[in-house]
Amino acid sequence: MAYLFEPVDLHPDLTLVDILKLFDACPELHAVFRRNWSVQLCEEARKGPLPSRKTGNPVDDTGIEYLELYWAWALDTHSQTWRSVHGLELHGIGPVLEFDAKDYAVKAGERIKWPVSLTPVRELLELPLRLCEELSITEDDIDARGYGNAVMKGRCNEVLLGQIIQGILDDLCFHGGPEKAAEISDSLKTQMAEIDAGTVKLTPADDLFDQWDRPGFSALFETLGDVRPAEVRRTMHGIDDDTPVGPALDSAFDGRVVVKEAFRNRPGREFRKLFRAAGR
C-alpha cells in the first residue's frame, strides 16, 4: 500500500501473474481496487495458467507474445483541455497471422495490437508485461476534422505502481469480473454466428445517424435537395476546421445542398459544434 504512488521500473522478466501476486502479498490492496473486480480476478488467477489458444481463428485466437501497457493521452485543441493523462491502457502484442493482412492493413512480419478485455485471464498469466514509453497524443475535440488522430508525439518513462495495477485491472475487467466477461464473449460469438447465417435483421448505421442528426439538418440547412443526409454528413465532417462550410458544400454538391445564410460562413469546426448542439 505504501508504494502505490512510487515510480517503478518493469523488470524484463515481469509477467502478469507477478502483478496479481501483489494482492496475495498485500491483501489490503483489495480495499483500493475492489471496484475493479480485483477479488474475482485474483481468485481466477489462483487456478493457474492455461495455454493461450492458437487455433488460426481470429475469433478464438489470442496470438499474443506479450502484454503492453501504454499511454492514451488526449488533447482537445479547441479548449486546450487534456484527458486520460494519468491512466494506462493494456493490449496484447503478437505477430500478424495470414488472415490479418487485409483486415488490419499491415505487412507480414509486423506486430498487431490485440484487445484482451475478453480474454480469460488464465491464458495471459505467464505473458511478459512491458511498458511502451512512446505515446501519441490524439485530438479529443469530437468536432475537429482530425478527431482521434495524433496531434503530437511524446514520451513518458515515469510510471507509478498504482498506475500499473489500475491500468491492468481497468482493461481485464472492463466488462466486469471473469464470469461476466465469459458471458459477454459467448454472447458476441453467438451474435456473429447469427450474422454470418443471415438470421438477424441489421439496421444500417446511416439510418441511425439520420435520425439523430435530423434536428441539426433542420436548424442549419435550408435544403438537402436530392442528396442523402449520410452523404452530406460525411462531406461536412471532411471540411477543414477553418474553412467556411457554405461555399464548401456548394462546391461539393453543385448548389443542391443549401446552408442557411446565418451559418454559411461558419468554419468547419464551429459549424459541426452548432450542428451537434442542435440535437441535444
C-alpha positions as CSV (number, residue, x, y, z in Angstrom):
1,M,0.0,0.0,0.0
2,A,2.8,2.4,0.9
3,Y,4.4,2.1,-2.6
4,L,1.3,2.7,-4.8
5,F,2.5,6.3,-5.6
6,E,6.1,5.4,-6.1
7,P,7.7,5.4,-9.5
8,V,8.8,1.9,-10.6
9,D,10.6,0.2,-13.4
10,L,9.3,-3.0,-15.1
11,H,11.8,-5.9,-14.9
12,P,12.4,-7.6,-18.2
13,D,11.1,-10.9,-16.8
14,L,8.0,-9.4,-15.2
15,T,4.8,-11.3,-16.1
16,L,1.1,-10.6,-15.4
17,V,0.9,-13.1,-12.6
18,D,3.7,-11.3,-10.8
19,I,1.5,-8.2,-10.6
20,L,-1.6,-10.2,-9.4
21,K,0.5,-11.9,-6.7
22,L,1.0,-8.5,-5.1
23,F,-2.6,-8.9,-3.8
24,D,-1.6,-12.1,-2.1
25,A,1.4,-10.4,-0.5
26,C,-0.7,-7.4,0.5
27,P,-4.4,-8.3,0.7
28,E,-5.1,-4.7,1.8
29,L,-4.7,-3.7,-1.9
30,H,-8.2,-5.1,-2.5
31,A,-9.6,-2.2,-0.4
32,V,-8.2,0.1,-3.1
33,F,-9.1,-2.0,-6.2
34,R,-12.2,-3.9,-5.2
35,R,-14.3,-1.8,-7.5
36,N,-12.1,-3.1,-10.3
37,W,-13.1,-6.7,-9.6
38,S,-9.6,-7.4,-8.1
39,V,-11.0,-10.1,-5.8
40,Q,-12.7,-12.1,-8.5
41,L,-9.7,-11.7,-10.9
42,C,-7.2,-12.9,-8.3
43,E,-9.4,-15.9,-7.5
44,E,-9.4,-16.9,-11.1
45,A,-5.7,-16.3,-11.4
46,R,-5.0,-18.7,-8.5
47,K,-6.4,-21.6,-10.5
48,G,-3.2,-21.4,-12.5
49,P,-2.2,-20.6,-16.1
50,L,-3.8,-22.1,-19.2
51,P,-2.1,-22.2,-22.6
52,S,-3.1,-19.4,-24.9
53,R,-5.2,-20.5,-27.8
54,K,-3.6,-20.5,-31.3
55,T,-6.2,-22.0,-33.5
56,G,-5.8,-19.8,-36.5
57,N,-9.4,-18.5,-36.0
58,P,-9.5,-14.7,-35.5
59,V,-12.4,-15.0,-33.1
60,D,-10.7,-17.5,-30.8
61,D,-7.0,-16.9,-31.3
62,T,-5.1,-14.7,-28.9
63,G,-1.8,-14.9,-30.8
64,I,-0.2,-12.7,-28.1
65,E,3.5,-12.7,-27.4
66,Y,3.5,-10.1,-24.6
67,L,1.2,-7.6,-22.8
68,E,1.9,-3.9,-23.2
69,L,0.8,-1.0,-21.1
70,Y,0.6,2.2,-23.0
71,W,-0.4,5.8,-22.5
72,A,-3.5,7.2,-24.3
73,W,-3.3,10.9,-23.7
74,A,-5.9,13.1,-25.5
75,L,-6.0,16.9,-26.1
76,D,-8.9,19.0,-27.1
77,T,-7.1,21.6,-29.2
78,H,-10.1,23.9,-29.2
79,S,-10.4,24.2,-25.4
80,Q,-6.8,23.2,-24.7
81,T,-8.1,20.5,-22.3
82,W,-6.2,17.4,-21.5
83,R,-7.7,14.0,-20.8
84,S,-6.5,10.5,-19.7
85,V,-3.1,11.6,-18.7
86,H,-3.0,9.6,-15.5
87,G,-4.2,6.2,-16.7
88,L,-2.6,3.4,-18.7
89,E,-4.3,1.1,-21.1
90,L,-3.5,-2.5,-21.9
91,H,-3.3,-4.6,-25.1
92,G,-1.5,-7.7,-26.3
93,I,1.2,-7.6,-28.9
94,G,1.6,-10.5,-31.3
95,P,2.7,-11.5,-34.8
96,V,0.4,-10.8,-37.8
97,L,-1.2,-14.0,-38.9
98,E,-2.2,-14.7,-42.5
99,F,-5.8,-13.7,-42.1
100,D,-4.8,-10.3,-40.6
101,A,-3.2,-8.8,-43.6
102,K,-6.3,-7.5,-45.4
103,D,-8.2,-6.8,-42.2
104,Y,-5.5,-4.7,-40.4
105,A,-3.6,-3.2,-43.4
106,V,-0.3,-4.4,-42.0
107,K,2.7,-6.1,-43.6
108,A,3.9,-9.6,-42.9
109,G,6.2,-9.7,-40.0
110,E,4.8,-6.6,-38.3
111,R,3.2,-6.7,-34.9
112,I,-0.5,-6.3,-34.3
113,K,-2.2,-5.0,-31.2
114,W,-4.8,-7.4,-29.8
115,P,-7.6,-6.4,-27.3
116,V,-7.6,-8.6,-24.2
117,S,-10.6,-7.4,-22.3
118,L,-12.5,-10.6,-23.2
119,T,-9.5,-13.0,-23.0
120,P,-9.6,-15.3,-20.0
121,V,-7.0,-14.0,-17.5
122,R,-5.6,-17.5,-17.0
123,E,-4.4,-17.5,-20.7
124,L,-2.5,-14.3,-20.0
125,L,-0.8,-15.0,-16.7
126,E,2.6,-16.1,-18.0
127,L,2.9,-13.4,-20.7
128,P,5.6,-10.8,-20.2
129,L,4.4,-7.3,-19.2
130,R,6.0,-4.3,-20.7
131,L,5.5,-0.5,-20.8
132,C,5.5,1.5,-24.0
133,E,7.1,4.8,-23.2
134,E,6.4,6.4,-26.6
135,L,2.9,7.9,-26.9
136,S,0.7,9.6,-29.5
137,I,-1.4,12.5,-28.1
138,T,-4.7,12.4,-30.0
139,E,-7.2,15.1,-30.9
140,D,-10.1,14.9,-28.3
141,D,-12.4,17.5,-29.9
142,I,-15.2,15.4,-31.5
143,D,-16.0,18.3,-33.8
144,A,-12.4,18.6,-35.2
145,R,-11.8,17.1,-38.6
146,G,-8.8,15.3,-37.1
147,Y,-10.7,13.8,-34.2
148,G,-8.9,10.7,-32.9
149,N,-5.8,11.4,-34.9
150,A,-2.4,12.2,-33.4
151,V,-1.7,15.9,-32.9
152,M,1.8,15.3,-31.4
153,K,4.2,12.6,-30.3
154,G,5.7,12.3,-26.8
155,R,7.5,10.1,-24.4
156,C,6.7,9.3,-20.7
157,N,9.0,6.8,-18.9
158,E,7.9,7.5,-15.4
159,V,5.1,5.3,-14.1
160,L,3.7,4.7,-10.7
161,L,3.0,1.2,-9.2
162,G,-0.7,2.2,-8.7
163,Q,-1.0,3.2,-12.3
164,I,0.3,-0.2,-13.5
165,I,-2.2,-2.1,-11.3
166,Q,-5.1,0.2,-12.3
167,G,-4.3,0.0,-16.0
168,I,-4.3,-3.8,-15.9
169,L,-7.5,-4.1,-13.9
170,D,-9.3,-1.5,-15.9
171,D,-8.8,-3.4,-19.1
172,L,-9.0,-7.0,-17.9
173,C,-12.2,-6.2,-16.0
174,F,-13.7,-3.6,-18.5
175,H,-16.8,-5.8,-18.9
176,G,-16.9,-6.9,-15.2
177,G,-15.5,-9.9,-13.4
178,P,-14.3,-13.1,-15.2
179,E,-17.7,-14.7,-15.2
180,K,-19.4,-11.7,-16.8
181,A,-16.6,-11.4,-19.4
182,A,-17.1,-15.0,-20.4
183,E,-20.9,-14.4,-20.7
184,I,-20.3,-11.4,-23.0
185,S,-17.7,-13.3,-25.0
186,D,-20.1,-16.2,-25.6
187,S,-22.9,-13.8,-26.5
188,L,-20.8,-12.0,-29.1
189,K,-19.8,-15.3,-30.7
190,T,-23.5,-16.2,-30.9
191,Q,-24.3,-12.9,-32.5
192,M,-21.5,-13.3,-35.0
193,A,-22.8,-16.7,-35.9
194,E,-26.3,-15.4,-36.4
195,I,-25.0,-12.5,-38.6
196,D,-22.9,-15.0,-40.7
197,A,-26.0,-17.2,-41.0
198,G,-28.2,-14.2,-42.0
199,T,-30.8,-15.0,-39.3
200,V,-30.8,-11.5,-37.8
201,K,-32.0,-8.2,-39.1
202,L,-29.4,-5.5,-39.1
203,T,-30.1,-1.7,-39.1
204,P,-27.7,0.3,-41.3
205,A,-25.6,2.8,-39.2
206,D,-26.6,5.6,-41.6
207,D,-30.3,5.1,-40.7
208,L,-29.5,5.6,-37.1
209,F,-27.3,8.7,-37.7
210,D,-30.0,10.2,-39.9
211,Q,-32.5,10.1,-37.0
212,W,-30.0,11.6,-34.5
213,D,-29.0,14.3,-36.9
214,R,-32.4,15.4,-38.1
215,P,-32.5,18.4,-35.6
216,G,-29.1,19.6,-36.9
217,F,-30.2,19.5,-40.5
218,S,-33.4,21.3,-39.7
219,A,-31.6,24.0,-37.7
220,L,-28.7,24.8,-40.0
221,F,-29.8,23.9,-43.6
222,E,-32.3,25.3,-45.9
223,T,-32.5,22.2,-48.0
224,L,-30.5,19.0,-48.7
225,G,-32.0,18.8,-52.2
226,D,-31.9,15.3,-53.5
227,V,-28.7,14.4,-51.6
228,R,-28.8,11.7,-48.9
229,P,-28.2,13.0,-45.3
230,A,-25.4,10.5,-44.8
231,E,-23.5,11.9,-47.8
232,V,-23.9,15.4,-46.6
233,R,-22.8,14.4,-43.1
234,R,-19.6,12.7,-44.4
235,T,-18.8,15.7,-46.5
236,M,-19.5,18.1,-43.7
237,H,-17.1,16.2,-41.4
238,G,-14.4,16.3,-44.0
239,I,-14.3,20.1,-44.3
240,D,-11.2,21.7,-42.8
241,D,-11.7,23.2,-39.3
242,D,-11.1,26.8,-40.6
243,T,-12.9,26.5,-44.0
244,P,-16.4,28.1,-44.4
245,V,-18.9,25.4,-44.7
246,G,-21.5,27.0,-47.0
247,P,-19.1,27.5,-50.0
248,A,-17.5,24.1,-49.4
249,L,-20.9,22.4,-49.6
250,D,-21.9,24.5,-52.7
251,S,-18.8,23.2,-54.5
252,A,-19.2,19.6,-53.3
253,F,-22.9,19.3,-54.3
254,D,-23.2,21.8,-57.1
255,G,-25.5,24.0,-55.1
256,R,-28.1,21.3,-54.3
257,V,-27.3,21.5,-50.6
258,V,-28.0,24.9,-49.1
259,V,-26.9,26.1,-45.7
260,K,-28.9,28.8,-44.0
261,E,-27.5,32.3,-44.5
262,A,-26.7,32.8,-40.8
263,F,-24.4,29.7,-40.9
264,R,-22.8,29.8,-44.3
265,N,-19.5,31.4,-43.3
266,R,-19.1,29.5,-40.1
267,P,-15.8,27.5,-40.2
268,G,-15.9,23.7,-40.2
269,R,-15.2,23.0,-36.6
270,E,-17.6,25.7,-35.3
271,F,-20.3,24.6,-37.7
272,R,-20.1,21.0,-36.6
273,K,-20.4,22.1,-32.9
274,L,-23.5,24.0,-33.8
275,F,-24.9,21.1,-35.7
276,R,-24.3,18.7,-32.9
277,A,-25.7,21.1,-30.3
278,A,-28.9,21.3,-32.2
279,G,-29.6,17.7,-31.5
280,R,-29.1,17.8,-27.7
